[in-house]
Amino acid sequence: MWTQITLEVPDDLKDAVVGELSDDGVAGVWDDATRLVLYFAPNADLQNVERRLRDIFERAHVALPQISRCVVEDCDWTEEWKKSYTSFAIGNDFFVIPSWVDSPVPVGRLPIRIDPGQAFGTGTHETTQLTMELLERWVEPHHLVLDVGTGSGILALASRLLGARQVVACDIDPIAVQVATANIARNNEPEVWTFCGSVDAIAGGTIHLLLGNLTADVILALFEEFNRILARSGLAIFSGILNEQREDVFDTCRKFRFAIHEEMARGEWLAFVVQKHGA
Ligand SMILES: C[S@@+](CC[C@H](N)C(=O)[O-])C[C@H]1O[C@@H](n2cnc3c(N)ncnc32)[C@H](O)[C@@H]1O
């Protein structure tokens, strides 16, 4: 038995709700377009949960929506979630198809067949979408692309489908690497290589286009390494940066003499295209 809490949550508050409630024993989350459905074990402190929800909405100056509560029987979360993840267009060029769905591909779009399993990278998150859209504009056929923090492998696959010569994808999470490797096989893309680890395994001056949908903290911590592995005039697309972190990322780009070519925003998220100096 589980307690199910359902409430309308604006997109820009969903991360805060899920993140903050993870400390309060949320056992499952279902993002159903405008609503979040949260599942708690019977012994969870639901008063504290409701207090926390009130705080989040108050801080954001958003009226607290109606919270409905009911008890549900045990269910298979994965199967439930799968019902809500259907095929959808992403960027100008792609069409994401869950691996368990058989859907026709709209004319002019490239299919990416994904089973995200436990990895980040369904394609529904703004940070992934921003990176995909920038990738479409900046990738070139001669590029050796490195996807740092590949998750489901969605960006690595998109790079290859857009014609990048070779793509390397890495993640420090071994489960993500397993998921990405399976998705790459599913899409028949032998020129995408995966490994468990990070940028320290990459030779200096080799990467033409680096994709980093990470967090600002990780981007800043790895910047020196990014500078080392990028070829002269190499490009990087950074995503996963919150609006309020913009200046910190810009300062670091300037410190390393990176030019900032493009900036995109969606909701509370920013993504940038930057370029290493050519000298
Ligand atoms: C936000 S997810 C991005 C997934 C996918 N690339 C996308 O755009 O949807 C970030 C991923 O980065 C991985 N990660 C975090 N720190 C990392 C690091 N230092 N090196 C490599 N991967 C890292 C996480 O395990 C996670 O899978």
The ligand as an SDF file (V2000), in Angstrom:
LIG
                    3D

 27 29  0  0  0  0  0  0  0  0999 V2000
   21.6590   15.8950  -16.5120 C   0  0  0  0  0  0  0  0  0  0  0  0
   22.2740   14.3230  -16.9170 S   0  0  0  0  0  0  0  0  0  0  0  0
   22.3950   14.4900  -18.6880 C   0  0  0  0  0  0  0  0  0  0  0  0
   21.9940   13.2580  -19.4520 C   0  0  0  0  0  0  0  0  0  0  0  0
   21.9080   13.4370  -20.9720 C   0  0  0  0  0  0  0  0  0  0  0  0
   23.2010   13.8250  -21.5150 N   0  0  0  0  0  0  0  0  0  0  0  0
   20.8830   14.4800  -21.3540 C   0  0  0  0  0  0  0  0  0  0  0  0
   21.2610   15.5660  -21.8320 O   0  0  0  0  0  0  0  0  0  0  0  0
   19.6750   14.2240  -21.2000 O   0  0  0  0  0  0  0  0  0  0  0  0
   23.9290   14.4490  -16.3450 C   0  0  0  0  0  0  0  0  0  0  0  0
   24.7240   13.1650  -16.3820 C   0  0  0  0  0  0  0  0  0  0  0  0
   26.0740   13.5110  -16.0530 O   0  0  0  0  0  0  0  0  0  0  0  0
   26.6670   12.4970  -15.2970 C   0  0  0  0  0  0  0  0  0  0  0  0
   27.8350   13.1220  -14.6230 N   0  0  0  0  0  0  0  0  0  0  0  0
   27.8410   13.9130  -13.5150 C   0  0  0  0  0  0  0  0  0  0  0  0
   29.1080   14.3240  -13.2420 N   0  0  0  0  0  0  0  0  0  0  0  0
   29.9060   13.7970  -14.2140 C   0  0  0  0  0  0  0  0  0  0  0  0
   31.3050   13.8640  -14.4860 C   0  0  0  0  0  0  0  0  0  0  0  0
   32.1470   14.5450  -13.7010 N   0  0  0  0  0  0  0  0  0  0  0  0
   31.7940   13.2030  -15.5620 N   0  0  0  0  0  0  0  0  0  0  0  0
   30.9620   12.4850  -16.3610 C   0  0  0  0  0  0  0  0  0  0  0  0
   29.6320   12.3740  -16.1410 N   0  0  0  0  0  0  0  0  0  0  0  0
   29.0990   13.0370  -15.1010 C   0  0  0  0  0  0  0  0  0  0  0  0
   25.5280   12.0100  -14.4190 C   0  0  0  0  0  0  0  0  0  0  0  0
   25.7770   10.6980  -13.9530 O   0  0  0  0  0  0  0  0  0  0  0  0
   24.3320   12.1030  -15.3580 C   0  0  0  0  0  0  0  0  0  0  0  0
   24.1020   10.8750  -16.0310 O   0  0  0  0  0  0  0  0  0  0  0  0
  1  2  1  0
  2  3  1  0
  2 10  1  0
  3  4  1  0
  4  5  1  0
  5  6  1  0
  5  7  1  0
  7  8  2  0
  7  9  1  0
 10 11  1  0
 11 12  1  0
 11 26  1  0
 12 13  1  0
 13 14  1  0
 13 24  1  0
 14 15  1  0
 14 23  1  0
 15 16  2  0
 16 17  1  0
 17 18  1  0
 17 23  2  0
 18 19  1  0
 18 20  2  0
 20 21  1  0
 21 22  2  0
 22 23  1  0
 24 25  1  0
 24 26  1  0
 26 27  1  0
M  CHG  2   2   1   9  -1
M  END
$$$$
